[in-house]
Amino acid sequence: LYDKGINVSVSIADYARWDLEPRGLDAVVRASVHYYNTHEELDRMCDALPSAVPG
């Protein structure tokens, strides 16, 4: 995603224990969408997601 100009962050269980552990997750990728993001930016992110997910 970074190579496509899309900024995301990673939350690991050490910092999001109450959320991730009950769901059995070690980490998640987080995209923080805000009111200033355009529809085009959201479409670009959604189009890029399949290539960012392994398998």
N, CA, C and O atoms as a Tripos MOL2 file, in Angstrom:
@<TRIPOS>MOLECULE
protein
  220   219    55     0     0
PROTEIN
NO_CHARGES

@<TRIPOS>ATOM
      1 N           0.8180   -1.1950    0.0000 N.3       1 LEU1
      2 CA          0.0000    0.0000    0.0000 C.3       1 LEU1
      3 C           0.8610    1.2570    0.0000 C.2       1 LEU1
      4 O           0.5330    2.2490   -0.6510 O.2       1 LEU1
      5 N           1.9590    1.2020    0.7340 N.am      2 TYR2
      6 CA          2.8680    2.3470    0.7940 C.3       2 TYR2
      7 C           3.3600    2.7210   -0.6010 C.2       2 TYR2
      8 O           3.4320    3.9000   -0.9480 O.2       2 TYR2
      9 N           3.6970    1.7100   -1.3960 N.am      3 ASP3
     10 CA          4.1910    1.9620   -2.7530 C.3       3 ASP3
     11 C           3.1440    2.6390   -3.6330 C.2       3 ASP3
     12 O           3.4810    3.2660   -4.6370 O.2       3 ASP3
     13 N           1.8800    2.5100   -3.2550 N.am      4 LYS4
     14 CA          0.7880    3.1220   -4.0160 C.3       4 LYS4
     15 C           0.3370    4.4400   -3.3980 C.2       4 LYS4
     16 O          -0.6850    5.0020   -3.7910 O.2       4 LYS4
     17 N           1.1110    4.9330   -2.4210 N.am      5 GLY5
     18 CA          0.7900    6.2150   -1.8000 C.3       5 GLY5
     19 C          -0.3480    6.1570   -0.8060 C.2       5 GLY5
     20 O          -1.0000    7.1660   -0.5390 O.2       5 GLY5
     21 N          -0.5920    4.9670   -0.2500 N.am      6 ILE6
     22 CA         -1.6780    4.7830    0.7110 C.3       6 ILE6
     23 C          -1.0580    4.5530    2.0820 C.2       6 ILE6
     24 O          -0.3110    3.5960    2.2840 O.2       6 ILE6
     25 N          -1.3730    5.4300    3.0100 N.am      7 ASN7
     26 CA         -0.7990    5.3450    4.3520 C.3       7 ASN7
     27 C          -1.7140    4.5540    5.2780 C.2       7 ASN7
     28 O          -2.8970    4.8600    5.4230 O.2       7 ASN7
     29 N          -1.1450    3.5440    5.8920 N.am      8 VAL8
     30 CA         -1.8410    2.7400    6.8920 C.3       8 VAL8
     31 C          -0.8830    2.5200    8.0560 C.2       8 VAL8
     32 O           0.3020    2.8410    7.9630 O.2       8 VAL8
     33 N          -1.3930    1.9790    9.1360 N.am      9 SER9
     34 CA         -0.5350    1.6440   10.2680 C.3       9 SER9
     35 C          -0.8560    0.2210   10.7090 C.2       9 SER9
     36 O          -1.8510   -0.3660   10.2850 O.2       9 SER9
     37 N          -0.0040   -0.3180   11.5580 N.am     10 VAL10
     38 CA         -0.2050   -1.6610   12.1010 C.3      10 VAL10
     39 C          -0.4030   -1.5410   13.6010 C.2      10 VAL10
     40 O           0.3690   -0.8750   14.2910 O.2      10 VAL10
     41 N          -1.4470   -2.1940   14.0980 N.am     11 SER11
     42 CA         -1.6720   -2.2870   15.5410 C.3      11 SER11
     43 C          -1.3740   -3.7210   15.9470 C.2      11 SER11
     44 O          -1.9250   -4.6620   15.3750 O.2      11 SER11
     45 N          -0.5010   -3.8850   16.9350 N.am     12 ILE12
     46 CA         -0.1710   -5.2290   17.4140 C.3      12 ILE12
     47 C          -0.8710   -5.4760   18.7460 C.2      12 ILE12
     48 O          -1.2920   -4.5400   19.4260 O.2      12 ILE12
     49 N          -0.9860   -6.7500   19.1040 N.am     13 ALA13
     50 CA         -1.7320   -7.1310   20.3010 C.3      13 ALA13
     51 C          -1.1890   -6.4760   21.5660 C.2      13 ALA13
     52 O          -1.9570   -6.2240   22.4950 O.2      13 ALA13
     53 N           0.0920   -6.1960   21.6300 N.am     14 ASP14
     54 CA          0.6520   -5.5470   22.8170 C.3      14 ASP14
     55 C           0.0120   -4.1890   23.0820 C.2      14 ASP14
     56 O          -0.0690   -3.7530   24.2300 O.2      14 ASP14
     57 N          -0.4410   -3.5210   22.0250 N.am     15 TYR15
     58 CA         -1.0070   -2.1780   22.1650 C.3      15 TYR15
     59 C          -2.5170   -2.1410   21.9680 C.2      15 TYR15
     60 O          -3.1320   -1.0910   22.1560 O.2      15 TYR15
     61 N          -3.1190   -3.2490   21.5980 N.am     16 ALA16
     62 CA         -4.5690   -3.3050   21.3940 C.3      16 ALA16
     63 C          -5.1170   -4.6120   21.9620 C.2      16 ALA16
     64 O          -5.9740   -5.2590   21.3590 O.2      16 ALA16
     65 N          -4.6130   -4.9770   23.1130 N.am     17 ARG17
     66 CA         -4.9370   -6.2700   23.7220 C.3      17 ARG17
     67 C          -6.4370   -6.5070   23.8880 C.2      17 ARG17
     68 O          -6.9240   -7.5960   23.5860 O.2      17 ARG17
     69 N          -7.1670   -5.5130   24.3590 N.am     18 TRP18
     70 CA         -8.5990   -5.6900   24.6310 C.3      18 TRP18
     71 C          -9.3920   -5.9360   23.3520 C.2      18 TRP18
     72 O         -10.4670   -6.5340   23.3930 O.2      18 TRP18
     73 N          -8.8810   -5.4930   22.2520 N.am     19 ASP19
     74 CA         -9.5840   -5.6570   20.9810 C.3      19 ASP19
     75 C          -9.1180   -6.8890   20.2120 C.2      19 ASP19
     76 O          -9.9410   -7.6420   19.6890 O.2      19 ASP19
     77 N          -7.8100   -7.0990   20.1390 N.am     20 LEU20
     78 CA         -7.2820   -8.1520   19.2770 C.3      20 LEU20
     79 C          -7.3060   -9.5410   19.9130 C.2      20 LEU20
     80 O          -7.6720  -10.5130   19.2520 O.2      20 LEU20
     81 N          -6.9300   -9.6470   21.1630 N.am     21 GLU21
     82 CA         -6.8460  -10.9750   21.7860 C.3      21 GLU21
     83 C          -8.1710  -11.7380   21.7590 C.2      21 GLU21
     84 O          -8.1670  -12.9200   21.4150 O.2      21 GLU21
     85 N          -9.3040  -11.1220   22.1050 N.am     22 PRO22
     86 CA        -10.5630  -11.8820   22.0560 C.3      22 PRO22
     87 C         -10.9090  -12.4030   20.6580 C.2      22 PRO22
     88 O         -11.6480  -13.3780   20.5180 O.2      22 PRO22
     89 N         -10.3790  -11.7560   19.6440 N.am     23 ARG23
     90 CA        -10.6370  -12.1870   18.2670 C.3      23 ARG23
     91 C          -9.5420  -13.0970   17.7350 C.2      23 ARG23
     92 O          -9.5880  -13.5180   16.5790 O.2      23 ARG23
     93 N          -8.5500  -13.4060   18.5820 N.am     24 GLY24
     94 CA         -7.4730  -14.3020   18.1820 C.3      24 GLY24
     95 C          -6.5310  -13.7100   17.1490 C.2      24 GLY24
     96 O          -5.9500  -14.4400   16.3460 O.2      24 GLY24
     97 N          -6.3760  -12.3900   17.1640 N.am     25 LEU25
     98 CA         -5.5130  -11.7200   16.1930 C.3      25 LEU25
     99 C          -4.2370  -11.2290   16.8510 C.2      25 LEU25
    100 O          -4.2640  -10.7360   17.9790 O.2      25 LEU25
    101 N          -3.1170  -11.3620   16.1490 N.am     26 ASP26
    102 CA         -1.8370  -10.8470   16.6350 C.3      26 ASP26
    103 C          -1.6190   -9.3980   16.2200 C.2      26 ASP26
    104 O          -0.9680   -8.6280   16.9270 O.2      26 ASP26
    105 N          -2.1720   -9.0380   15.0650 N.am     27 ALA27
    106 CA         -1.9840   -7.6860   14.5370 C.3      27 ALA27
    107 C          -3.0540   -7.4060   13.4900 C.2      27 ALA27
    108 O          -3.6450   -8.3250   12.9220 O.2      27 ALA27
    109 N          -3.2880   -6.1380   13.2470 N.am     28 VAL28
    110 CA         -4.1990   -5.7100   12.1860 C.3      28 VAL28
    111 C          -3.6000   -4.5050   11.4740 C.2      28 VAL28
    112 O          -2.8140   -3.7550   12.0540 O.2      28 VAL28
    113 N          -3.9730   -4.3280   10.2290 N.am     29 VAL29
    114 CA         -3.6090   -3.1300    9.4770 C.3      29 VAL29
    115 C          -4.7710   -2.1620    9.6230 C.2      29 VAL29
    116 O          -5.9340   -2.5340    9.4640 O.2      29 VAL29
    117 N          -4.4370   -0.9210    9.9270 N.am     30 ARG30
    118 CA         -5.4640    0.0780   10.1920 C.3      30 ARG30
    119 C          -5.3680    1.2170    9.1800 C.2      30 ARG30
    120 O          -4.3010    1.7930    8.9680 O.2      30 ARG30
    121 N          -6.4960    1.5260    8.5650 N.am     31 ALA31
    122 CA         -6.6020    2.6920    7.6870 C.3      31 ALA31
    123 C          -7.5240    3.6820    8.3890 C.2      31 ALA31
    124 O          -8.6870    3.3750    8.6470 O.2      31 ALA31
    125 N          -7.0180    4.8400    8.6910 N.am     32 SER32
    126 CA         -7.7960    5.8560    9.4010 C.3      32 SER32
    127 C          -8.4030    6.8250    8.3910 C.2      32 SER32
    128 O          -7.7620    7.7810    7.9550 O.2      32 SER32
    129 N          -9.6380    6.5550    8.0360 N.am     33 VAL33
    130 CA        -10.3500    7.3960    7.0820 C.3      33 VAL33
    131 C         -10.9410    8.5800    7.8430 C.2      33 VAL33
    132 O         -11.4650    8.4250    8.9460 O.2      33 VAL33
    133 N         -10.8490    9.7570    7.2410 N.am     34 HIS34
    134 CA        -11.3300   10.9700    7.9010 C.3      34 HIS34
    135 C         -12.1660   11.7760    6.9170 C.2      34 HIS34
    136 O         -12.2010   11.4650    5.7260 O.2      34 HIS34
    137 N         -12.8280   12.7950    7.4050 N.am     35 TYR35
    138 CA        -13.7200   13.5900    6.5540 C.3      35 TYR35
    139 C         -12.9960   14.2510    5.3860 C.2      35 TYR35
    140 O         -13.6130   14.5560    4.3650 O.2      35 TYR35
    141 N         -11.7070   14.4710    5.5290 N.am     36 TYR36
    142 CA        -10.9860   15.1440    4.4470 C.3      36 TYR36
    143 C         -10.5080   14.1930    3.3600 C.2      36 TYR36
    144 O          -9.9630   14.6460    2.3540 O.2      36 TYR36
    145 N         -10.6980   12.8800    3.5330 N.am     37 ASN37
    146 CA        -10.3680   11.9400    2.4630 C.3      37 ASN37
    147 C         -11.4530   12.0180    1.3890 C.2      37 ASN37
    148 O         -12.6430   12.0950    1.6920 O.2      37 ASN37
    149 N         -11.0220   11.9960    0.1480 N.am     38 THR38
    150 CA        -11.9770   12.0830   -0.9570 C.3      38 THR38
    151 C         -12.5030   10.6970   -1.3220 C.2      38 THR38
    152 O         -11.9270    9.6770   -0.9430 O.2      38 THR38
    153 N         -13.6010   10.6830   -2.0590 N.am     39 HIS39
    154 CA        -14.1430    9.4120   -2.5480 C.3      39 HIS39
    155 C         -13.1240    8.7210   -3.4520 C.2      39 HIS39
    156 O         -13.0160    7.4950   -3.4470 O.2      39 HIS39
    157 N         -12.3890    9.4970   -4.2140 N.am     40 GLU40
    158 CA        -11.3760    8.9210   -5.1020 C.3      40 GLU40
    159 C         -10.2690    8.2350   -4.3040 C.2      40 GLU40
    160 O          -9.7920    7.1690   -4.6930 O.2      40 GLU40
    161 N          -9.8610    8.8400   -3.1920 N.am     41 GLU41
    162 CA         -8.8350    8.2200   -2.3400 C.3      41 GLU41
    163 C          -9.3460    6.9230   -1.7330 C.2      41 GLU41
    164 O          -8.6110    5.9390   -1.6520 O.2      41 GLU41
    165 N         -10.5950    6.9190   -1.3080 N.am     42 LEU42
    166 CA        -11.1770    5.6950   -0.7410 C.3      42 LEU42
    167 C         -11.2930    4.6090   -1.8060 C.2      42 LEU42
    168 O         -11.0040    3.4430   -1.5390 O.2      42 LEU42
    169 N         -11.7100    4.9820   -2.9970 N.am     43 ASP43
    170 CA        -11.7860    4.0100   -4.0900 C.3      43 ASP43
    171 C         -10.4070    3.4330   -4.4030 C.2      43 ASP43
    172 O         -10.2720    2.2300   -4.6290 O.2      43 ASP43
    173 N          -9.3870    4.2840   -4.4160 N.am     44 ARG44
    174 CA         -8.0170    3.8370   -4.7000 C.3      44 ARG44
    175 C          -7.5450    2.8560   -3.6280 C.2      44 ARG44
    176 O          -6.8990    1.8560   -3.9410 O.2      44 ARG44
    177 N          -7.8670    3.1420   -2.3630 N.am     45 MET45
    178 CA         -7.4840    2.2380   -1.2840 C.3      45 MET45
    179 C          -8.2090    0.8990   -1.4290 C.2      45 MET45
    180 O          -7.5900   -0.1580   -1.3080 O.2      45 MET45
    181 N          -9.5060    0.9410   -1.6840 N.am     46 CYS46
    182 CA        -10.2700   -0.3000   -1.8370 C.3      46 CYS46
    183 C          -9.7700   -1.1260   -3.0170 C.2      46 CYS46
    184 O          -9.7160   -2.3540   -2.9390 O.2      46 CYS46
    185 N          -9.4090   -0.4660   -4.0960 N.am     47 ASP47
    186 CA         -8.8710   -1.1800   -5.2600 C.3      47 ASP47
    187 C          -7.5110   -1.8060   -4.9630 C.2      47 ASP47
    188 O          -7.1730   -2.8460   -5.5300 O.2      47 ASP47
    189 N          -6.7300   -1.1880   -4.0850 N.am     48 ALA48
    190 CA         -5.3830   -1.6810   -3.7720 C.3      48 ALA48
    191 C          -5.3840   -2.8000   -2.7320 C.2      48 ALA48
    192 O          -4.4140   -3.5530   -2.6500 O.2      48 ALA48
    193 N          -6.4300   -2.9260   -1.9510 N.am     49 LEU49
    194 CA         -6.4360   -3.9100   -0.8610 C.3      49 LEU49
    195 C          -6.2100   -5.3510   -1.3130 C.2      49 LEU49
    196 O          -5.4130   -6.0480   -0.6850 O.2      49 LEU49
    197 N          -6.8680   -5.8340   -2.3640 N.am     50 PRO50
    198 CA         -6.6410   -7.2380   -2.7420 C.3      50 PRO50
    199 C          -5.1780   -7.5800   -3.0050 C.2      50 PRO50
    200 O          -4.7410   -8.6850   -2.6820 O.2      50 PRO50
    201 N          -4.4210   -6.6630   -3.5800 N.am     51 SER51
    202 CA         -3.0120   -6.9590   -3.8540 C.3      51 SER51
    203 C          -2.1580   -6.8860   -2.5910 C.2      51 SER51
    204 O          -1.0180   -7.3510   -2.5910 O.2      51 SER51
    205 N          -2.6900   -6.3120   -1.5220 N.am     52 ALA52
    206 CA         -1.9390   -6.1910   -0.2720 C.3      52 ALA52
    207 C          -2.1710   -7.3760    0.6620 C.2      52 ALA52
    208 O          -1.4370   -7.5530    1.6350 O.2      52 ALA52
    209 N          -3.1810   -8.1820    0.3710 N.am     53 VAL53
    210 CA         -3.5220   -9.3160    1.2350 C.3      53 VAL53
    211 C          -2.9270  -10.5830    0.6330 C.2      53 VAL53
    212 O          -3.2270  -10.9280   -0.5100 O.2      53 VAL53
    213 N          -2.0800  -11.2790    1.3970 N.am     54 PRO54
    214 CA         -1.4730  -12.5050    0.8570 C.3      54 PRO54
    215 C          -2.5090  -13.6040    0.6490 C.2      54 PRO54
    216 O          -3.5100  -13.6820    1.3610 O.2      54 PRO54
    217 N          -2.2490  -14.4370   -0.3290 N.am     55 GLY55
    218 CA         -3.1000  -15.5910   -0.5650 C.3      55 GLY55
    219 C          -4.1060  -15.2980   -1.5790 C.2      55 GLY55
    220 O          -4.9180  -16.1610   -1.9100 O.2      55 GLY55
@<TRIPOS>BOND
     1     1     2 1
     2     2     3 1
     3     3     4 2
     4     3     5 am
     5     5     6 1
     6     6     7 1
     7     7     8 2
     8     7     9 am
     9     9    10 1
    10    10    11 1
    11    11    12 2
    12    11    13 am
    13    13    14 1
    14    14    15 1
    15    15    16 2
    16    15    17 am
    17    17    18 1
    18    18    19 1
    19    19    20 2
    20    19    21 am
    21    21    22 1
    22    22    23 1
    23    23    24 2
    24    23    25 am
    25    25    26 1
    26    26    27 1
    27    27    28 2
    28    27    29 am
    29    29    30 1
    30    30    31 1
    31    31    32 2
    32    31    33 am
    33    33    34 1
    34    34    35 1
    35    35    36 2
    36    35    37 am
    37    37    38 1
    38    38    39 1
    39    39    40 2
    40    39    41 am
    41    41    42 1
    42    42    43 1
    43    43    44 2
    44    43    45 am
    45    45    46 1
    46    46    47 1
    47    47    48 2
    48    47    49 am
    49    49    50 1
    50    50    51 1
    51    51    52 2
    52    51    53 am
    53    53    54 1
    54    54    55 1
    55    55    56 2
    56    55    57 am
    57    57    58 1
    58    58    59 1
    59    59    60 2
    60    59    61 am
    61    61    62 1
    62    62    63 1
    63    63    64 2
    64    63    65 am
    65    65    66 1
    66    66    67 1
    67    67    68 2
    68    67    69 am
    69    69    70 1
    70    70    71 1
    71    71    72 2
    72    71    73 am
    73    73    74 1
    74    74    75 1
    75    75    76 2
    76    75    77 am
    77    77    78 1
    78    78    79 1
    79    79    80 2
    80    79    81 am
    81    81    82 1
    82    82    83 1
    83    83    84 2
    84    83    85 am
    85    85    86 1
    86    86    87 1
    87    87    88 2
    88    87    89 am
    89    89    90 1
    90    90    91 1
    91    91    92 2
    92    91    93 am
    93    93    94 1
    94    94    95 1
    95    95    96 2
    96    95    97 am
    97    97    98 1
    98    98    99 1
    99    99   100 2
   100    99   101 am
   101   101   102 1
   102   102   103 1
   103   103   104 2
   104   103   105 am
   105   105   106 1
   106   106   107 1
   107   107   108 2
   108   107   109 am
   109   109   110 1
   110   110   111 1
   111   111   112 2
   112   111   113 am
   113   113   114 1
   114   114   115 1
   115   115   116 2
   116   115   117 am
   117   117   118 1
   118   118   119 1
   119   119   120 2
   120   119   121 am
   121   121   122 1
   122   122   123 1
   123   123   124 2
   124   123   125 am
   125   125   126 1
   126   126   127 1
   127   127   128 2
   128   127   129 am
   129   129   130 1
   130   130   131 1
   131   131   132 2
   132   131   133 am
   133   133   134 1
   134   134   135 1
   135   135   136 2
   136   135   137 am
   137   137   138 1
   138   138   139 1
   139   139   140 2
   140   139   141 am
   141   141   142 1
   142   142   143 1
   143   143   144 2
   144   143   145 am
   145   145   146 1
   146   146   147 1
   147   147   148 2
   148   147   149 am
   149   149   150 1
   150   150   151 1
   151   151   152 2
   152   151   153 am
   153   153   154 1
   154   154   155 1
   155   155   156 2
   156   155   157 am
   157   157   158 1
   158   158   159 1
   159   159   160 2
   160   159   161 am
   161   161   162 1
   162   162   163 1
   163   163   164 2
   164   163   165 am
   165   165   166 1
   166   166   167 1
   167   167   168 2
   168   167   169 am
   169   169   170 1
   170   170   171 1
   171   171   172 2
   172   171   173 am
   173   173   174 1
   174   174   175 1
   175   175   176 2
   176   175   177 am
   177   177   178 1
   178   178   179 1
   179   179   180 2
   180   179   181 am
   181   181   182 1
   182   182   183 1
   183   183   184 2
   184   183   185 am
   185   185   186 1
   186   186   187 1
   187   187   188 2
   188   187   189 am
   189   189   190 1
   190   190   191 1
   191   191   192 2
   192   191   193 am
   193   193   194 1
   194   194   195 1
   195   195   196 2
   196   195   197 am
   197   197   198 1
   198   198   199 1
   199   199   200 2
   200   199   201 am
   201   201   202 1
   202   202   203 1
   203   203   204 2
   204   203   205 am
   205   205   206 1
   206   206   207 1
   207   207   208 2
   208   207   209 am
   209   209   210 1
   210   210   211 1
   211   211   212 2
   212   211   213 am
   213   213   214 1
   214   214   215 1
   215   215   216 2
   216   215   217 am
   217   217   218 1
   218   218   219 1
   219   219   220 2
@<TRIPOS>SUBSTRUCTURE
     1 LEU1         2 RESIDUE 1 A LEU
     2 TYR2         6 RESIDUE 1 A TYR
     3 ASP3        10 RESIDUE 1 A ASP
     4 LYS4        14 RESIDUE 1 A LYS
     5 GLY5        18 RESIDUE 1 A GLY
     6 ILE6        22 RESIDUE 1 A ILE
     7 ASN7        26 RESIDUE 1 A ASN
     8 VAL8        30 RESIDUE 1 A VAL
     9 SER9        34 RESIDUE 1 A SER
    10 VAL10       38 RESIDUE 1 A VAL
    11 SER11       42 RESIDUE 1 A SER
    12 ILE12       46 RESIDUE 1 A ILE
    13 ALA13       50 RESIDUE 1 A ALA
    14 ASP14       54 RESIDUE 1 A ASP
    15 TYR15       58 RESIDUE 1 A TYR
    16 ALA16       62 RESIDUE 1 A ALA
    17 ARG17       66 RESIDUE 1 A ARG
    18 TRP18       70 RESIDUE 1 A TRP
    19 ASP19       74 RESIDUE 1 A ASP
    20 LEU20       78 RESIDUE 1 A LEU
    21 GLU21       82 RESIDUE 1 A GLU
    22 PRO22       86 RESIDUE 1 A PRO
    23 ARG23       90 RESIDUE 1 A ARG
    24 GLY24       94 RESIDUE 1 A GLY
    25 LEU25       98 RESIDUE 1 A LEU
    26 ASP26      102 RESIDUE 1 A ASP
    27 ALA27      106 RESIDUE 1 A ALA
    28 VAL28      110 RESIDUE 1 A VAL
    29 VAL29      114 RESIDUE 1 A VAL
    30 ARG30      118 RESIDUE 1 A ARG
    31 ALA31      122 RESIDUE 1 A ALA
    32 SER32      126 RESIDUE 1 A SER
    33 VAL33      130 RESIDUE 1 A VAL
    34 HIS34      134 RESIDUE 1 A HIS
    35 TYR35      138 RESIDUE 1 A TYR
    36 TYR36      142 RESIDUE 1 A TYR
    37 ASN37      146 RESIDUE 1 A ASN
    38 THR38      150 RESIDUE 1 A THR
    39 HIS39      154 RESIDUE 1 A HIS
    40 GLU40      158 RESIDUE 1 A GLU
    41 GLU41      162 RESIDUE 1 A GLU
    42 LEU42      166 RESIDUE 1 A LEU
    43 ASP43      170 RESIDUE 1 A ASP
    44 ARG44      174 RESIDUE 1 A ARG
    45 MET45      178 RESIDUE 1 A MET
    46 CYS46      182 RESIDUE 1 A CYS
    47 ASP47      186 RESIDUE 1 A ASP
    48 ALA48      190 RESIDUE 1 A ALA
    49 LEU49      194 RESIDUE 1 A LEU
    50 PRO50      198 RESIDUE 1 A PRO
    51 SER51      202 RESIDUE 1 A SER
    52 ALA52      206 RESIDUE 1 A ALA
    53 VAL53      210 RESIDUE 1 A VAL
    54 PRO54      214 RESIDUE 1 A PRO
    55 GLY55      218 RESIDUE 1 A GLY
